Amino acid sequence: MSESVEKDFDIKNYTTFKIGGVIDEVFFPESVEEFVRILQKYPNIPVLGNLSNTLVSSFGYNGKVILTTKMNKISVEGTTVTADCGVKGPKLAQEMCKCALSGLEFMIGFPGSVGGEVYMNASANGQCVSDKIVSVLCYSRKMGLTTIKKDQMGFDYRTSRCEKDGLIVLSAEFELEQRPQEQIQKQMEENLDFRRKHQPSLALPNCGSVFKNPMCNPAGRLLESVGAKEIMIGGARVWRNHSNFIVNVDNAKSLDVLYLMSEIKSRVAQMYNIKLEPEIKFLGNKNKEEIKLWQKLTQK
């Protein structure tokens, strides 16, 4: 069976940042079997979900990429729910509300998909992915296709063992609890209201929190204290309501964002001797300046 693939794929409008260039080849698997075939054929291929926490280079990408958008099946048996990696967070939250199942209400405001949310143990409003996870179906070059139980996933704040061990999330199983539908709906509305007050909507293109919160102090507070809210480079600026978000206000390019990230990270390092760690990912291999900036940003 041949894979669904598009060549010279313009990724810009698929990203929540509305930034990105042309990618040589993009695969769109629809099943675990197809996904694994592609991964076995191209072991180092980047895997992207809903592109809600990824900055893609405006210069494009020389290589092949997997997009999981067609991996979107959800199955429900009693209170056990299995969702493919490409299922969008809000879609899963809404479907669980229809089933009167509680535990994933926090996903209603997430623009990302299940694969990325499990990978980084996404959290909001007092809930996180690992709270309700039972197991995760993963693939890696070392282990092949394997199901990993929750207690072996190494979940922590904004992380799991996926990054350390090169695990790619294919699907996740959750154990939820029954709850009146109207209560679930009310909590989701409260979560959305909170998000609207504290984070930019996607009408203002962004890719979520830029830096992880260090243990000592929230990144947003540190960035605000060094005047980040006043900084704009090219078409990218720090959001005026919260300093840990960068928004695309005027056809920003990837270099604008990287220079801006580098500037605000440097200010925090100089004032507090704290090295902020990027929460967003970067995909690009064409421009030397971008590669240099990203290496500097991810240096620990």
Secondary structure, 3 states (H helix, E strand, C coil): CCCCEEEEEECHHHCCCCCCCEEEEEECCCCHHHHHHHHHHCCCCCEECCCCCEEECCCCEEEEEEECCCCCCEEEECCEEEEECCCEHHHHHHHHHHCCEECCHHHHHCCCEHHHHHHCCCEECCEEHHHHEEEEEEEECCCEEEEEEHHHCCCECCECHHHHHCCEEEEEEEECEECCHHHHHHHHHHHHHHHHHHCCCCCCCECCCCECCCCCCCHHHHHHHCCHHHCEECCEEECCCCCCCEEECCCCCHHHHHHHHHHHHHHHHHHHCCCCCECCEEECCCCHHHHHHHHHHCCC
